[in-house]
Amino acid sequence: MAEFRIRKAAESDLDEIIRLWKRNIRTINTASDIAELFYSFENYFFVAVSLASAEHRLIGFVGGAVRQGHGHISGIAVDKEYRRRGVGNGLIKAVEREFSTNAFDTVTLEVRQSNWRAIRFYEKQGYKRSYIVKGYYADGEDALVYTKKKLKSLQ
Ligand SMILES: CC(C)(COP(=O)(O)OP(=O)(O)OC[C@H]1O[C@@H](n2cnc3c(N)ncnc32)[C@H](O)[C@@H]1OP(=O)(O)O)[C@@H](O)C(=O)NCCC(=O)NCCS
């Protein structure tokens, strides 16, 4: 039996999404930044729910957005104890399907140069390194921009 299920996020998930975001991603985004993204792009937010407990706890989320005419992944995270079980894969596939349904065929994202786990994950998902943005993060770290094109033909 599956251990988790992916579904569209609802407004009642927002507090948990903020918790997951802040706990798992090195960010200066505040709760209100995250809430603003959520209300602007709710359609592109998905959550992973653990089926192991009766409470159906949220164990991961992905937050997508539309930026300059293409899909963008603003944040994705899975709680530590649930990683390497395909949850991240399920989340990213869900948001990619939503982009594709809405005729966005390209997806971009930024990742910290030092975040090799996420880099491995994105490369496994078919994302290709496009360019570097020097000093992108508030602490001065560079961002690597990754892109996935032609979503439809890949799925
Ligand atoms: C990146 C992240 C979302 C991946 O979630 P996950 O549920 O562990 O990913 P999956 O189990 O679906 O992994 C799919 C594949 O990606 C690759 N991968 C994922 N994590 C990896 C790691 N730590 N090291 C190497 N490869 C990894 C593997 O190929 C993996 O397949 P495998 O387990 O069969 O080898 C998770 O590590 C995370 O929450 N990290 C902290 C938050 C973060 O950095 N987010 C990205 C910046 S916004």
The ligand as an SDF file (V2000), in Angstrom:
LIG
                    3D

 48 50  0  0  0  0  0  0  0  0999 V2000
   15.1290   17.8480   -2.5800 C   0  0  0  0  0  0  0  0  0  0  0  0
   14.0500   17.0480   -1.8320 C   0  0  0  0  0  0  0  0  0  0  0  0
   12.7050   17.7770   -1.9790 C   0  0  0  0  0  0  0  0  0  0  0  0
   13.9250   15.6540   -2.4730 C   0  0  0  0  0  0  0  0  0  0  0  0
   12.8250   14.9680   -1.8810 O   0  0  0  0  0  0  0  0  0  0  0  0
   12.7880   13.3630   -1.7210 P   0  0  0  0  0  0  0  0  0  0  0  0
   11.3910   12.9820   -1.3610 O   0  0  0  0  0  0  0  0  0  0  0  0
   13.8560   12.9120   -0.8190 O   0  0  0  0  0  0  0  0  0  0  0  0
   13.1230   12.9030   -3.2040 O   0  0  0  0  0  0  0  0  0  0  0  0
   12.8250   11.4670   -3.8940 P   0  0  0  0  0  0  0  0  0  0  0  0
   12.8080   10.3980   -2.8710 O   0  0  0  0  0  0  0  0  0  0  0  0
   11.6060   11.5980   -4.7570 O   0  0  0  0  0  0  0  0  0  0  0  0
   14.1230   11.3380   -4.7960 O   0  0  0  0  0  0  0  0  0  0  0  0
   14.0840   11.0670   -6.1910 C   0  0  0  0  0  0  0  0  0  0  0  0
   15.5080   10.8920   -6.6960 C   0  0  0  0  0  0  0  0  0  0  0  0
   16.2470   12.1200   -6.5810 O   0  0  0  0  0  0  0  0  0  0  0  0
   17.6220   11.8470   -6.2340 C   0  0  0  0  0  0  0  0  0  0  0  0
   17.9040   12.3010   -4.8800 N   0  0  0  0  0  0  0  0  0  0  0  0
   17.0220   12.7750   -3.9570 C   0  0  0  0  0  0  0  0  0  0  0  0
   17.6630   13.0930   -2.8050 N   0  0  0  0  0  0  0  0  0  0  0  0
   18.9700   12.8090   -2.9910 C   0  0  0  0  0  0  0  0  0  0  0  0
   20.1280   12.8970   -2.1640 C   0  0  0  0  0  0  0  0  0  0  0  0
   20.0470   13.3320   -0.9080 N   0  0  0  0  0  0  0  0  0  0  0  0
   21.3130   12.4850   -2.6820 N   0  0  0  0  0  0  0  0  0  0  0  0
   21.4120   12.0220   -3.9330 C   0  0  0  0  0  0  0  0  0  0  0  0
   20.3440   11.9060   -4.7750 N   0  0  0  0  0  0  0  0  0  0  0  0
   19.1360   12.2980   -4.3130 C   0  0  0  0  0  0  0  0  0  0  0  0
   17.7470   10.3250   -6.2750 C   0  0  0  0  0  0  0  0  0  0  0  0
   18.0830    9.9540   -7.5950 O   0  0  0  0  0  0  0  0  0  0  0  0
   16.3320    9.8790   -5.9280 C   0  0  0  0  0  0  0  0  0  0  0  0
   16.0270    8.5760   -6.3810 O   0  0  0  0  0  0  0  0  0  0  0  0
   16.5030    7.2950   -5.4930 P   0  0  0  0  0  0  0  0  0  0  0  0
   16.1110    7.5530   -4.0660 O   0  0  0  0  0  0  0  0  0  0  0  0
   15.7290    6.1610   -6.1350 O   0  0  0  0  0  0  0  0  0  0  0  0
   17.9950    7.1870   -5.6780 O   0  0  0  0  0  0  0  0  0  0  0  0
   14.4380   16.8500   -0.3240 C   0  0  0  0  0  0  0  0  0  0  0  0
   15.7720   16.3790   -0.2450 O   0  0  0  0  0  0  0  0  0  0  0  0
   14.3330   18.1030    0.5320 C   0  0  0  0  0  0  0  0  0  0  0  0
   13.2600   18.4330    1.0650 O   0  0  0  0  0  0  0  0  0  0  0  0
   15.4550   18.8360    0.7090 N   0  0  0  0  0  0  0  0  0  0  0  0
   15.4710   20.0290    1.5810 C   0  0  0  0  0  0  0  0  0  0  0  0
   14.7350   21.1890    0.9480 C   0  0  0  0  0  0  0  0  0  0  0  0
   15.4270   21.6590   -0.3100 C   0  0  0  0  0  0  0  0  0  0  0  0
   16.6510   21.7400   -0.3830 O   0  0  0  0  0  0  0  0  0  0  0  0
   14.5910   21.9830   -1.3270 N   0  0  0  0  0  0  0  0  0  0  0  0
   15.1150   22.4400   -2.6010 C   0  0  0  0  0  0  0  0  0  0  0  0
   15.4490   23.8880   -2.5770 C   0  0  0  0  0  0  0  0  0  0  0  0
   13.9870   24.8770   -2.8000 S   0  0  0  0  0  0  0  0  0  0  0  0
  1  2  1  0
  2  3  1  0
  2  4  1  0
  2 36  1  0
  4  5  1  0
  5  6  1  0
  6  7  2  0
  6  8  1  0
  6  9  1  0
  9 10  1  0
 10 11  2  0
 10 12  1  0
 10 13  1  0
 13 14  1  0
 14 15  1  0
 15 16  1  0
 15 30  1  0
 16 17  1  0
 17 18  1  0
 17 28  1  0
 18 19  1  0
 18 27  1  0
 19 20  2  0
 20 21  1  0
 21 22  1  0
 21 27  2  0
 22 23  1  0
 22 24  2  0
 24 25  1  0
 25 26  2  0
 26 27  1  0
 28 29  1  0
 28 30  1  0
 30 31  1  0
 31 32  1  0
 32 33  2  0
 32 34  1  0
 32 35  1  0
 36 37  1  0
 36 38  1  0
 38 39  2  0
 38 40  1  0
 40 41  1  0
 41 42  1  0
 42 43  1  0
 43 44  2  0
 43 45  1  0
 45 46  1  0
 46 47  1  0
 47 48  1  0
M  END
$$$$
